[in-house]
Amino acid sequence: MTLKDNLLGLMIIFIWGFNFVVIAWGVQDMPPLFMGAARFLCVALLGSLFVSKPGIPWRWMALYAITLCFGQFALLFSALAFGMPAGLASIVLQSQALFTILFSIVLLKEQLHRTQLIALTIAFFGLWAISSAGQSTDMTLIGFMLTIAGAMSWAIGNIVNRKITQLGYQANLGLVVWSAWVAVIPFALSSYFFEGPEVIIQTIESVKLSSVLVILYLAIGASILGYSMWGALLSRYPAGQVAPLTLGVPVVGIMCASFFLGETLNTGQIFGIILVMLSLFINAFGKRLFNKKQLA
C-alpha cells in the first residue's frame, strides 16, 4: 500500500474503534433502539442524496438490513445499555469472523480448513475466559450474551453479503446507504413496542447536542465515511490485503475505552482478549502460512 492508503487504513481503524466509545456515550442519554432508528434514518436521508440506488433487488437489501444493520446494531446498542463495557464489546463482536466460518459450513456447505478449526477452538476458550472473568468486573452476563448475539447476526449478514456478490451485484456503499431505509422500520417498531412511545417523545423533547453529535458520528463517520473509505481500499487492493486491517479495530476500541471511559481489564479478561486476537490472526493468516509451509 502507498503511504496515503496506509494512512487511510489507519483512519478507518480509528473511526470504527472509537465508534464503540461513541455508542457508550449515546446510550447514556438515548434508549438503544431509538438511537439505532435515528442513526439509520440519518444514513438513509444523507447518503441517498449522494449515492445512487444499487441495482440489487429489494429482498436482498432487506435481508442485508435485517441482519447486518438491524440485528447487529440493535443487539450491540442494547448490550452497551445493559452493562457491556465498550472496550470488551469491540473485541467480543469480532467473534463474527468465527461465527461466519460456522454458518458458511452449515448454510453454504463450505469445507472447514485445519487452521479455521484451530482458530475456532482458541476463540471458544478466549470468549469463555472473558465471560468468566467478567463476574468480578462491571460486565454483565446479559450484556455479554447480547454482544455475542450481535456477532452472530453480523455473521449471518456476511453470508447474505456473500450471496449478493455471488449473484453478480456489488456490495458497496450504495447497499449500505439504501438498505438503511429498510433498517429504520424494525428499529422504529422495536423502539415503539419495547421502549414505549412515552420514552421516545421524552427523548426527542429533551434531546441534547451531545446526542445529535453521537447520531452524526455513527451515521456520517462510522457508516458513510467509514464504508466509502473501506470501499476505496478494496477497489485498489486485494481483499486479503485489506481485510486484516480490521484486526486493529478492537485494539483501538480497548485503548479508547480505557482513555475516554476509564474502563479497566482484569487478568482473566486480558488473557481472553489475547486468545481471541490470536484466533482472529490465525483465521486471517493461518491458511496462507500453512500453504507456504506445504510448498517449502
C-alpha positions as CSV (number, residue, x, y, z in Angstrom):
1,M,0.0,0.0,0.0
2,T,1.1,3.6,-0.6
3,L,1.7,5.9,2.4
4,K,-1.6,7.7,1.6
5,D,-3.6,4.4,1.6
6,N,-1.9,3.2,4.8
7,L,-3.0,6.5,6.5
8,L,-6.5,5.9,5.1
9,G,-6.5,2.4,6.6
10,L,-5.4,3.8,10.0
11,M,-8.2,6.4,9.8
12,I,-10.7,3.7,9.2
13,I,-9.4,1.7,12.1
14,F,-9.7,4.7,14.4
15,I,-13.2,5.7,13.2
16,W,-14.5,2.1,13.8
17,G,-12.6,1.6,17.0
18,F,-13.7,4.9,18.6
19,N,-17.2,4.1,17.4
20,F,-17.7,1.9,20.5
21,V,-16.9,4.8,22.8
22,V,-19.4,6.9,20.9
23,I,-22.1,4.2,21.3
24,A,-21.4,4.1,25.0
25,W,-21.9,7.8,25.3
26,G,-25.1,7.6,23.2
27,V,-26.9,5.0,25.3
28,Q,-26.4,7.2,28.4
29,D,-28.9,9.7,27.0
30,M,-30.9,7.7,24.4
31,P,-32.7,4.4,24.5
32,P,-30.7,2.0,22.3
33,L,-33.4,1.0,19.8
34,F,-34.4,4.7,19.3
35,M,-30.7,5.5,18.8
36,G,-30.5,2.8,16.1
37,A,-33.5,4.2,14.3
38,A,-32.1,7.7,14.4
39,R,-28.7,6.5,13.1
40,F,-30.0,4.6,10.1
41,L,-32.6,7.3,9.3
42,C,-29.7,9.8,9.1
43,V,-27.7,7.4,7.0
44,A,-30.6,7.0,4.6
45,L,-31.5,10.7,4.4
46,L,-28.0,11.9,3.9
47,G,-26.5,9.1,1.9
48,S,-29.2,8.8,-0.7
49,L,-28.6,12.4,-1.7
50,F,-25.1,11.5,-2.9
51,V,-25.2,7.7,-3.6
52,S,-27.5,6.2,-6.3
53,K,-29.6,3.2,-5.5
54,P,-27.8,0.0,-6.5
55,G,-29.4,-2.5,-8.8
56,I,-29.8,-5.0,-6.1
57,P,-33.3,-6.5,-5.6
58,W,-35.1,-5.1,-2.5
59,R,-35.4,-8.6,-1.0
60,W,-31.7,-8.9,-0.8
61,M,-31.3,-5.4,0.6
62,A,-33.9,-6.3,3.2
63,L,-32.1,-9.4,4.3
64,Y,-28.9,-7.3,4.5
65,A,-30.7,-4.6,6.5
66,I,-32.3,-7.1,8.9
67,T,-29.1,-8.9,9.7
68,L,-26.1,-6.6,9.3
69,C,-27.9,-3.3,10.2
70,F,-30.8,-4.0,12.5
71,G,-29.8,-7.3,14.1
72,Q,-26.2,-6.5,14.7
73,F,-26.6,-3.0,16.0
74,A,-29.9,-3.4,17.9
75,L,-28.1,-6.1,19.9
76,L,-24.9,-4.2,20.2
77,F,-26.5,-1.0,21.3
78,S,-28.7,-2.9,23.8
79,A,-25.6,-4.7,25.1
80,L,-23.8,-1.5,26.0
81,A,-27.0,-0.1,27.5
82,F,-27.3,-3.3,29.7
83,G,-23.7,-3.2,31.0
84,M,-21.3,-4.4,28.4
85,P,-18.1,-2.3,28.6
86,A,-17.3,-0.7,25.2
87,G,-13.7,-2.0,25.1
88,L,-14.7,-5.6,25.6
89,A,-17.6,-5.2,23.2
90,S,-15.1,-4.2,20.5
91,I,-13.2,-7.5,20.9
92,V,-16.2,-9.8,21.5
93,L,-18.0,-8.5,18.5
94,Q,-15.1,-9.6,16.3
95,S,-16.1,-13.2,17.0
96,Q,-18.3,-12.6,14.0
97,A,-15.4,-13.8,11.9
98,L,-15.5,-17.2,13.6
99,F,-19.3,-17.4,13.5
100,T,-19.1,-16.7,9.8
101,I,-17.0,-19.8,9.4
102,L,-19.6,-21.9,11.2
103,F,-22.5,-20.5,9.3
104,S,-20.7,-20.9,6.0
105,I,-20.2,-24.6,6.8
106,V,-23.9,-25.1,7.7
107,L,-25.6,-22.9,5.1
108,L,-23.1,-22.8,2.2
109,K,-21.6,-26.3,2.7
110,E,-18.1,-24.9,2.7
111,Q,-15.1,-27.1,3.9
112,L,-13.6,-26.5,7.3
113,H,-9.8,-25.8,7.0
114,R,-7.5,-27.1,9.7
115,T,-6.4,-23.6,10.6
116,Q,-10.1,-22.5,10.9
117,L,-10.7,-25.3,13.4
118,I,-7.7,-24.2,15.4
119,A,-9.0,-20.6,15.3
120,L,-12.5,-21.6,16.4
121,T,-11.1,-23.7,19.3
122,I,-8.9,-20.9,20.6
123,A,-11.7,-18.3,20.2
124,F,-14.1,-20.5,22.2
125,F,-11.7,-20.6,25.2
126,G,-11.0,-16.9,24.8
127,L,-14.7,-15.9,24.9
128,W,-15.2,-18.3,27.8
129,A,-12.3,-16.6,29.7
130,I,-13.8,-13.2,29.1
131,S,-17.3,-14.2,30.2
132,S,-16.0,-16.0,33.3
133,A,-13.6,-13.1,34.3
134,G,-16.5,-10.6,33.8
135,Q,-18.1,-11.8,37.0
136,S,-15.7,-9.8,39.0
137,T,-16.0,-6.6,36.9
138,D,-18.7,-4.3,35.6
139,M,-19.5,-6.5,32.7
140,T,-23.0,-8.1,32.9
141,L,-23.9,-11.5,31.6
142,I,-26.8,-10.2,29.6
143,G,-24.5,-7.5,28.1
144,F,-22.0,-10.2,27.1
145,M,-24.7,-12.5,25.6
146,L,-26.3,-9.7,23.6
147,T,-22.9,-8.8,22.1
148,I,-22.4,-12.5,21.2
149,A,-25.9,-12.4,19.6
150,G,-24.9,-9.3,17.7
151,A,-21.8,-11.0,16.4
152,M,-23.9,-13.9,15.2
153,S,-26.3,-11.6,13.4
154,W,-23.3,-9.9,11.8
155,A,-22.0,-13.3,10.7
156,I,-25.4,-14.2,9.1
157,G,-25.2,-10.8,7.4
158,N,-21.8,-11.8,6.0
159,I,-23.5,-14.9,4.4
160,V,-26.1,-12.6,2.9
161,N,-23.4,-10.3,1.7
162,R,-21.6,-13.2,0.0
163,K,-24.7,-14.4,-1.7
164,I,-25.3,-10.9,-3.1
165,T,-21.8,-10.8,-4.6
166,Q,-22.2,-14.3,-6.0
167,L,-25.4,-13.1,-7.8
168,G,-23.2,-10.6,-9.6
169,Y,-24.1,-7.4,-7.6
170,Q,-21.6,-5.1,-5.9
171,A,-21.9,-4.9,-2.1
172,N,-20.7,-1.4,-1.9
173,L,-21.6,1.9,-0.2
174,G,-24.9,2.0,-2.2
175,L,-26.0,-1.1,-0.4
176,V,-25.1,0.3,3.0
177,V,-27.0,3.6,2.3
178,W,-30.2,2.3,0.6
179,S,-30.6,-0.7,2.9
180,A,-30.7,1.8,5.8
181,W,-34.2,2.8,4.6
182,V,-35.3,-0.8,5.4
183,A,-33.4,-1.0,8.7
184,V,-35.2,2.1,10.1
185,I,-38.5,0.1,10.0
186,P,-37.7,-2.7,12.5
187,F,-35.7,-0.2,14.7
188,A,-38.7,2.1,14.9
189,L,-41.2,-0.7,15.6
190,S,-38.9,-2.3,18.2
191,S,-38.4,1.1,19.9
192,Y,-42.2,1.7,19.9
193,F,-43.1,-1.7,21.4
194,F,-40.1,-2.3,23.8
195,E,-39.1,1.2,24.8
196,G,-42.5,2.8,24.5
197,P,-43.9,6.0,22.9
198,E,-43.6,8.0,26.1
199,V,-39.8,7.3,26.2
200,I,-39.5,8.2,22.5
201,I,-41.3,11.5,22.9
202,Q,-39.4,12.4,26.1
203,T,-36.1,11.6,24.3
204,I,-37.0,13.9,21.4
205,E,-38.2,16.7,23.6
206,S,-35.1,16.6,25.8
207,V,-32.6,16.0,23.0
208,K,-29.1,17.2,23.8
209,L,-26.4,18.5,21.5
210,S,-24.2,15.5,22.6
211,S,-26.9,13.1,21.4
212,V,-27.1,14.8,18.0
213,L,-23.3,14.6,17.7
214,V,-23.4,10.9,18.5
215,I,-26.0,10.2,15.8
216,L,-24.0,12.2,13.3
217,Y,-20.8,10.3,14.1
218,L,-22.5,6.9,13.9
219,A,-24.2,7.9,10.6
220,I,-21.6,10.0,8.8
221,G,-18.4,8.8,10.4
222,A,-18.8,5.1,11.0
223,S,-21.3,4.3,8.2
224,I,-20.9,6.7,5.2
225,L,-17.3,7.8,5.5
226,G,-16.0,4.5,7.0
227,Y,-17.6,2.3,4.3
228,S,-16.7,4.7,1.5
229,M,-13.0,4.7,2.5
230,W,-13.1,0.9,3.0
231,G,-14.6,0.5,-0.4
232,A,-11.9,2.8,-1.9
233,L,-9.2,0.5,-0.4
234,L,-10.9,-2.7,-1.7
235,S,-11.1,-1.2,-5.2
236,R,-7.3,-0.7,-5.2
237,Y,-6.0,-3.7,-3.3
238,P,-6.9,-7.4,-3.0
239,A,-9.4,-8.2,-0.2
240,G,-6.9,-10.4,1.5
241,Q,-4.5,-7.4,1.9
242,V,-7.2,-5.0,3.2
243,A,-9.4,-7.3,5.4
244,P,-6.7,-7.9,8.1
245,L,-6.8,-4.2,8.9
246,T,-10.0,-4.9,10.9
247,L,-7.7,-6.6,13.5
248,G,-6.8,-3.2,14.6
249,V,-10.3,-2.1,15.4
250,P,-10.7,-3.9,18.8
251,V,-7.2,-2.7,19.8
252,V,-8.3,0.9,19.2
253,G,-11.6,0.2,20.8
254,I,-10.0,-1.1,24.0
255,M,-7.5,1.8,24.1
256,C,-10.2,4.5,23.5
257,A,-12.5,2.9,26.1
258,S,-9.7,3.0,28.7
259,F,-8.8,6.6,27.9
260,F,-12.2,8.1,27.4
261,L,-14.4,5.9,29.7
262,G,-11.9,4.8,32.3
263,E,-12.5,1.1,31.6
264,T,-10.1,-1.4,33.2
265,L,-9.5,-5.0,32.5
266,N,-8.7,-7.8,34.9
267,T,-6.2,-10.6,34.3
268,G,-8.8,-13.1,33.1
269,Q,-10.2,-10.6,30.5
270,I,-6.7,-9.7,29.2
271,F,-6.0,-13.4,28.8
272,G,-9.3,-13.9,27.0
273,I,-8.6,-11.0,24.7
274,I,-5.2,-12.3,23.8
275,L,-6.8,-15.7,22.9
276,V,-9.5,-14.1,20.8
277,M,-7.0,-11.8,19.0
278,L,-4.8,-14.9,18.4
279,S,-7.8,-16.8,16.9
280,L,-8.5,-13.8,14.6
281,F,-4.9,-13.7,13.5
282,I,-4.9,-17.4,12.7
283,N,-8.2,-17.1,10.8
284,A,-6.8,-14.2,8.7
285,F,-3.3,-15.5,8.0
286,G,-3.2,-19.2,9.0
287,K,-4.2,-20.7,5.7
288,R,-1.7,-18.6,3.9
289,L,1.1,-19.6,6.3
290,F,0.0,-23.3,6.2
291,N,0.1,-23.3,2.4
292,K,3.6,-21.7,2.4
293,K,4.9,-24.4,4.7
294,Q,3.5,-27.1,2.4
295,L,5.2,-25.6,-0.6
296,A,8.6,-25.2,1.3
